[in-house]
């Protein structure tokens, strides 16, 4: 887990990569390093770099070949039936085939009925495992990232769809224009903020979207 390394270990490992040598604990002679570093992280290293928790020189030493694994949401959007396969695997591992199979079907039904299709699964497969266990034990699952009063939050919905790459350019424009109009309350001010003419500004405001924003204000 490369994203968890503290500053001291980052410096030491960077030195190994730069000099291609290292010293064993207690030795004074250097040894040649002939290996390669294969690292993984679930942290956003762009954020870690921006906040100076991860060294830039160390990052650029490591990032010659980067493989980005898609999150669970992206995988399920590409292959919806993968949800059934993963839940069945988890249920059989926990309870065996005889008891696990019917509970897996029950869990899939609950997930599709109670969680939105674009639920982001921030905990990825580990969260899905916890979800299945909760359904098996309690008959339900409450995602920690979702407050009941905000289940239909249009901004959260937009962010989830944006991350999944499911919004068109027109979707983004209409939703953002509606958000700005909802803040300022009139087309003239909205047009001034967006640096567009009033007619265009008015044409890009969705009454339905503004109503959803109003309903979810604190």
C-alpha positions in Angstrom: 0.0 0.0 0.0 2.2 2.8 -1.3 -0.2 5.5 -0.4 0.3 4.7 3.3 4.0 5.2 3.4 5.2 8.0 5.7 7.8 10.7 4.6 10.8 8.8 6.0 10.1 5.6 4.2 9.3 7.5 1.0 12.8 9.0 1.2 14.5 5.7 1.8 12.7 3.9 -1.0 13.3 6.8 -3.3 17.0 6.5 -2.6 17.0 2.8 -3.4 15.3 3.6 -6.8 17.7 6.4 -7.6 21.0 4.7 -6.6 19.9 1.1 -7.3 21.6 0.1 -4.1 20.6 -0.6 -0.4 22.1 -1.6 2.9 20.7 -4.4 5.1 20.0 -3.5 8.7 23.3 -3.5 10.6 25.5 -3.6 7.5 27.9 -0.9 6.2 28.4 -2.3 2.7 25.9 -1.5 0.0 24.2 -4.1 -2.1 23.0 -3.8 -5.6 19.3 -3.6 -6.1 18.1 -5.4 -9.3 14.4 -5.7 -8.7 11.3 -3.7 -9.7 8.7 -2.0 -7.5 5.1 -3.1 -8.0 2.9 -0.9 -5.8 -0.8 -0.4 -5.2 -3.0 2.1 -3.5 -6.7 3.0 -3.1 -5.8 6.6 -2.2 -6.1 9.5 -4.6 -2.4 10.3 -5.1 -3.2 13.5 -6.9 -4.8 14.8 -3.7 -1.9 13.4 -1.6 0.6 15.2 -3.9 -1.4 18.5 -3.7 -1.4 18.3 0.1 2.3 17.4 0.3 1.7 14.0 1.9 3.3 12.2 -1.0 6.7 13.3 -2.5 6.6 14.4 -6.2 10.0 13.0 -7.0 9.0 9.6 -5.5 5.7 9.6 -7.4 7.4 10.2 -10.7 9.9 7.4 -10.0 7.1 5.0 -9.5 4.5 6.0 -12.2 6.2 4.8 -15.4 3.5 2.1 -15.9 0.2 2.8 -14.2 -2.8 0.4 -14.3 -6.0 1.8 -13.0 -8.5 -0.7 -11.7 -12.1 0.3 -12.2 -14.2 0.7 -9.1 -17.1 -1.6 -8.4 -19.7 0.9 -9.7 -17.9 1.1 -13.1 -17.7 -2.7 -13.3 -21.3 -3.2 -12.5 -22.3 -0.6 -15.1 -20.3 -2.4 -17.7 -21.6 -5.9 -16.6 -24.7 -5.7 -14.5 -24.9 -9.4 -14.0 -21.6 -9.3 -12.2 -23.5 -8.2 -9.1 -25.3 -11.6 -9.0 -22.0 -13.4 -9.4 -20.2 -11.4 -6.7 -23.1 -11.7 -4.2 -23.4 -15.5 -4.9 -19.6 -15.9 -4.3 -19.8 -14.0 -1.0 -22.9 -15.8 0.2 -21.4 -19.3 -0.6 -18.1 -18.3 1.1 -20.0 -17.3 4.3 -22.7 -20.0 4.4 -21.9 -22.7 1.9 -23.9 -23.5 -1.3 -27.1 -24.9 0.2 -27.8 -21.9 2.5 -25.9 -19.3 0.6 -27.7 -19.6 -2.8 -31.2 -18.6 -1.6 -29.8 -15.8 0.5 -27.7 -14.5 -2.4 -30.9 -14.2 -4.5 -32.6 -12.4 -1.6 -29.6 -10.0 -1.2 -29.5 -9.1 -4.9 -33.2 -8.4 -4.8 -32.8 -6.1 -1.8 -29.9 -4.2 -3.3 -31.6 -3.6 -6.6 -34.8 -2.5 -4.8 -33.3 -0.2 -2.1 -30.0 1.2 -3.6 -29.9 3.4 -6.6 -28.5 1.9 -9.8 -25.7 4.5 -9.7 -24.8 4.0 -6.0 -21.1 4.7 -6.0 -20.0 1.8 -3.7 -17.2 3.9 -2.1 -15.9 0.8 -0.3 -15.9 -1.2 -3.5 -16.0 -5.0 -3.0 -15.3 -4.8 0.8 -18.5 -2.6 1.1 -20.5 -5.1 -1.0 -19.3 -7.9 1.4 -20.5 -5.9 4.4 -23.7 -5.1 2.6 -24.4 -8.8 2.0 -23.6 -9.7 5.6 -26.0 -7.1 6.9 -28.8 -8.2 4.6 -28.2 -11.8 5.8 -28.2 -10.9 9.5 -30.6 -7.9 9.7 -32.5 -8.0 6.4 -31.2 -4.6 5.3 -28.2 -2.4 4.8 -27.7 1.3 5.4 -24.7 2.8 3.6 -22.7 5.0 5.9 -22.2 7.5 3.1 -25.9 8.0 2.5 -28.1 9.9 5.0 -31.8 8.8 4.8 -32.9 12.4 4.3 -30.6 12.9 1.3 -31.2 9.7 -0.6 -32.5 11.7 -3.6 -30.0 14.5 -3.4 -29.6 15.8 -7.0 -26.0 17.0 -6.4 -24.9 13.6 -5.0 -26.7 12.0 -8.0 -24.8 14.3 -10.4 -21.5 13.6 -8.8 -22.0 9.8 -9.0 -23.0 10.0 -12.6 -20.1 12.4 -13.4 -17.6 9.9 -11.9 -19.2 7.1 -13.8 -19.0 9.1 -17.1 -22.7 8.8 -17.7 -23.6 12.5 -18.2 -23.7 14.2 -21.6 -22.4 17.7 -22.2 -26.0 18.9 -22.3 -26.8 17.2 -19.0 -23.8 19.0 -17.3 -24.7 22.4 -18.8 -28.4 22.2 -17.8 -27.7 21.0 -14.3 -25.0 23.6 -13.7 -27.1 26.4 -15.1 -30.1 25.3 -13.0 -27.8 25.2 -9.9 -26.6 28.8 -10.5 -30.1 30.0 -11.2 -31.3 28.4 -8.0 -28.6 30.3 -6.1 -29.1 33.8 -7.6 -32.9 33.6 -8.3 -33.0 35.6 -11.6 -31.9 35.1 -15.2 -30.1 38.4 -15.5 -27.7 37.7 -12.6 -27.3 34.1 -13.8 -26.3 35.2 -17.3 -23.8 37.7 -15.8 -22.2 35.0 -13.7 -22.0 32.5 -16.5 -21.0 35.2 -19.1 -23.7 34.2 -21.5 -26.7 36.1 -22.9 -30.0 36.1 -21.0 -31.9 34.1 -23.6 -29.4 31.3 -23.6 -29.3 31.3 -19.8 -33.1 30.9 -19.6 -33.1 28.1 -22.2 -30.7 26.0 -20.1 -32.7 26.1 -16.8 -34.7 23.0 -15.9 -37.7 23.7 -13.7 -37.7 20.0 -12.6 -34.0 20.3 -11.6 -34.6 23.5 -9.7 -37.5 21.9 -7.9 -35.3 18.9 -6.9 -32.6 21.3 -5.6 -35.2 23.2 -3.5 -36.5 20.0 -2.0 -33.0 18.9 -0.9 -31.8 22.2 0.7 -31.0 22.0 4.4 
